[in-house]
Amino acid sequence: MTDFKEFELTEWKENPFQSIGKDWMLVTAESEGRVNAMTASWGGLGVMWGKNVAFVVIRPQRYTKEFIDMTDHFSLAFMDESYRKTLNYFGTVSGRDEDKVKISGLTVIHEEKTPCFAEAKTILICRKLYAQEYAPECFLDKEPDQKWYPDKDYHTLYIAEIVKALRK
């Protein structure tokens, strides 16, 4: 972790709409000695219950969800544009089918016993606080339900405290 320095989130100058929605992030967790990650472009950063938090959503069929559900911590890794193909790979191939981490060539490191990637430019170490599956009756605007959930495979929303922020 010598390439990374801890920083205060109030010092982060990145635009979360760009970093998450356009540049994407890797959501990474470990269970029983295995590491799995997935690309995410939905989520957010903010304040909840007096804590700096990250919001991530994961569909039930995603293998990474099993890892997130079995652990208290996960990481969010933000990469530079040179890793676009790698991020696309993590978003389209399942860890059930192949060892994505090994094939990707990314280097797993641990911070706070949480897996993350040495190639990231920014890493957020997160501790789960809350998880809830989206419920169709809770959509006040029915359009997102119809557009994004034709198969009724609703995301689980995770709210996690950002316990450490690291950057190169």
C-alpha positions, 0 to 999 in steps of 0.5 A, a space after each residue: 500500500 506504499 503507493 497510496 496515501 490516506 486522504 479526507 473525503 472533503 478533499 476529494 475533487 473528483 466529480 462522483 457523477 463522472 467517476 461512477 456514472 461515466 468512468 465506472 468503479 470496481 466493487 470488490 469483496 472477499 469470502 473464504 479466501 476468494 476475491 471477486 469484483 464487478 463493474 458498477 456505474 450506478 451508485 453514489 456518495 453522500 452522508 447518512 446517519 452522520 457518516 460519509 457513505 457510499 451507496 451501491 446497488 447489485 442485482 441478485 444474479 451477480 456473483 459479487 453479490 454473494 461475496 458482499 452478502 458474506 462480508 462486512 467490508 468491501 472496496 470501491 476502486 476508481 481506475 484511470 481510462 487506460 483500464 476501460 477494457 478491464 472494467 468492461 471485462 469485469 462488467 460482462 463476465 461472471 466470476 462463476 465462469 472464470 477467475 476474473 481477477 487472475 485473468 484481468 492481470 490486476 494486483 489484489 492488495 488488502 487494506 483493513 483486511 479488505 481486497 482492492 486493486 493496486 492499479 486503482 487511482 482511488 480506493 474507498 474502503 467501505 463497511 456495510 451499514 444497511 441492505 434492502 432489496 428494491 420493492 416494486 410497490 416502493 416506486 413512486 414513479 413506475 417508469 424505472 420499474 418498467 424500464 429497468 426491471 422487466 424480469 423483476 430482478 430487483 437490485 439490493 441497495 447497500 449503504 456503507 460507511 466509507 471507513 478509509 479513502 486512499 489515493 495515489 
